[in-house]
Structure formats: C-alpha cells, structure tokens
Amino acid sequence: MANVNDILKIAKTVNPAARAGMDLITSGLYNSIEIVALVVELESAFGIRISPRHIDADHFNRLETIADLVNQYLEEKQEGR
C-alpha cells in the first residue's frame, strides 16, 4: 500500500517544492504538465494505470487523496480487476 511519504517522494521528482499538507494544484505549484508527469511516475512506480477520469483536482490536489487513489488501484490490481 502507498502512503503519503511514498507519494511525496515521487511528487518531489516532478517538482522538488512539493511538501506534505500542501495543495498541489490550487496553490499553483503543479501545472497540467506536471500532473501528467506525476501520473506517469505513479503508474511506473506502482505498476498501475490511472484512468483519465481520475486525473483531476479532486484526486490530485493533495498527497493524501493521491495516496487514496493509488491504493484503490492497487486493491483492484490485487483482486484481479
């Protein structure tokens, strides 16, 4: 399972200014290109494919919601879905 620290390490590879507890999108820290880069890094690190319908501010604004989303995909992968 992914935790916030796992996601933070990956987020920092895309933008080193990322910090726990910060809004990534609404603060202006991450732009659309950086979000796409983060998605690619997450998919590679966890062996998942994130649906385009989940690539939005609701899921990618905070590290906690990103970790929840990644864990959802990992659970589905484990269950064979």
Stockholm file with secondary structure:
# STOCKHOLM 1.0

chainA/1-81         MANVNDILKIAKTVNPAARAGMDLITSGLYNSIEIVALVVELESAFGIRISPRHIDADHFNRLETIADLVNQYLEEKQEGR
#=GR chainA/1-81 SS CCCHHHHHHHHHHHCTTCCTTCCSSTTSSSCHHHHHHHHHHHHHHHTCCCCGGGCSHHHHSSHHHHHHHHHHHHHHHHTTC
#=GC SS_cons        CCCHHHHHHHHHHHCTTCCTTCCSSTTSSSCHHHHHHHHHHHHHHHTCCCCGGGCSHHHHSSHHHHHHHHHHHHHHHHTTC
//
